[in-house]
Amino acid sequence: MTNFDHLDALCSRLGREKARLNSAKTANEIAFRLREIEVCEKEIKGEYKFLGIVPLTADEILMSDVELLNELMA
């Protein structure tokens, strides 16, 4: 069974870095957070590749209300 712990940790880190970017006040802090986000996104891409997973696109994930209800009723 594939272990997704590292991918989960990277995704959590990305969320925290984005939150920190929203709170950043100085130009240096904003630049630092943008670099951290870029590095984290690169690591996530590498982890997907390592795991042999192709990330889903938004079009593949999104459903209409009718599609969602049909899936829930199945």
Secondary structure as a PSIPRED ss2 file (coil, helix, strand):
# PSIPRED VFORMAT (PSIPRED V4.0)

   1 M C   1.000  0.000  0.000
   2 T C   1.000  0.000  0.000
   3 N C   1.000  0.000  0.000
   4 F C   1.000  0.000  0.000
   5 D H   0.000  1.000  0.000
   6 H H   0.000  1.000  0.000
   7 L H   0.000  1.000  0.000
   8 D H   0.000  1.000  0.000
   9 A H   0.000  1.000  0.000
  10 L H   0.000  1.000  0.000
  11 C H   0.000  1.000  0.000
  12 S H   0.000  1.000  0.000
  13 R H   0.000  1.000  0.000
  14 L H   0.000  1.000  0.000
  15 G H   0.000  1.000  0.000
  16 R H   0.000  1.000  0.000
  17 E H   0.000  1.000  0.000
  18 K H   0.000  1.000  0.000
  19 A H   0.000  1.000  0.000
  20 R H   0.000  1.000  0.000
  21 L H   0.000  1.000  0.000
  22 N H   0.000  1.000  0.000
  23 S H   0.000  1.000  0.000
  24 A C   1.000  0.000  0.000
  25 K C   1.000  0.000  0.000
  26 T C   1.000  0.000  0.000
  27 A H   0.000  1.000  0.000
  28 N H   0.000  1.000  0.000
  29 E H   0.000  1.000  0.000
  30 I H   0.000  1.000  0.000
  31 A H   0.000  1.000  0.000
  32 F H   0.000  1.000  0.000
  33 R H   0.000  1.000  0.000
  34 L H   0.000  1.000  0.000
  35 R H   0.000  1.000  0.000
  36 E H   0.000  1.000  0.000
  37 I H   0.000  1.000  0.000
  38 E H   0.000  1.000  0.000
  39 V H   0.000  1.000  0.000
  40 C H   0.000  1.000  0.000
  41 E H   0.000  1.000  0.000
  42 K H   0.000  1.000  0.000
  43 E H   0.000  1.000  0.000
  44 I H   0.000  1.000  0.000
  45 K H   0.000  1.000  0.000
  46 G H   0.000  1.000  0.000
  47 E H   0.000  1.000  0.000
  48 Y H   0.000  1.000  0.000
  49 K H   0.000  1.000  0.000
  50 F H   0.000  1.000  0.000
  51 L H   0.000  1.000  0.000
  52 G C   1.000  0.000  0.000
  53 I C   1.000  0.000  0.000
  54 V C   1.000  0.000  0.000
  55 P C   1.000  0.000  0.000
  56 L C   1.000  0.000  0.000
  57 T C   1.000  0.000  0.000
  58 A H   0.000  1.000  0.000
  59 D H   0.000  1.000  0.000
  60 E H   0.000  1.000  0.000
  61 I H   0.000  1.000  0.000
  62 L C   1.000  0.000  0.000
  63 M C   1.000  0.000  0.000
  64 S C   1.000  0.000  0.000
  65 D H   0.000  1.000  0.000
  66 V H   0.000  1.000  0.000
  67 E H   0.000  1.000  0.000
  68 L H   0.000  1.000  0.000
  69 L H   0.000  1.000  0.000
  70 N H   0.000  1.000  0.000
  71 E H   0.000  1.000  0.000
  72 L H   0.000  1.000  0.000
  73 M H   0.000  1.000  0.000
  74 A C   1.000  0.000  0.000
